[in-house]
Amino acid sequence: MLVVKKFGGTSVANKERIYNVAKRCMKDYQEGNDVVVVLSAMGKQT
């Protein structure tokens, strides 16, 4: 299955949150899915 995930703002605001996003994406990949990740700007960066 193709899974598309979009993250931005506070969900990628610091390294801990980016790590959590990566873990969520890796979980889908390890379950056998094709994963597309779309990232927008980090919180308070635009």
C-alpha positions in Angstrom: 0.0 0.0 0.0 1.2 3.6 -0.6 1.1 5.7 2.5 1.4 9.5 2.1 2.2 11.5 5.3 2.5 15.2 5.6 4.1 17.0 8.5 4.9 20.6 9.2 4.8 23.3 11.8 5.0 22.1 15.4 5.3 18.5 14.4 8.8 19.2 13.0 9.6 22.2 15.3 12.7 20.6 17.0 14.9 17.5 16.8 12.8 15.5 19.2 9.6 16.0 17.2 11.5 15.3 13.9 12.6 12.0 15.5 9.0 11.1 16.4 7.9 11.8 12.8 10.7 9.6 11.6 9.7 6.8 13.9 6.1 7.0 12.7 7.2 6.8 9.1 9.5 3.9 9.7 6.7 2.0 11.4 4.6 2.2 8.2 7.7 1.2 6.1 8.5 -1.8 8.3 4.9 -2.9 8.0 5.5 -3.3 4.2 4.1 -0.1 3.0 5.6 2.3 0.4 5.9 5.6 2.3 6.0 9.2 0.8 6.7 11.9 3.3 5.9 15.5 2.7 7.6 18.1 5.0 6.8 21.7 5.2 8.5 24.4 7.2 9.5 23.9 10.8 7.4 25.8 13.4 8.0 29.6 13.5 10.4 29.5 10.5 8.3 31.2 7.8 
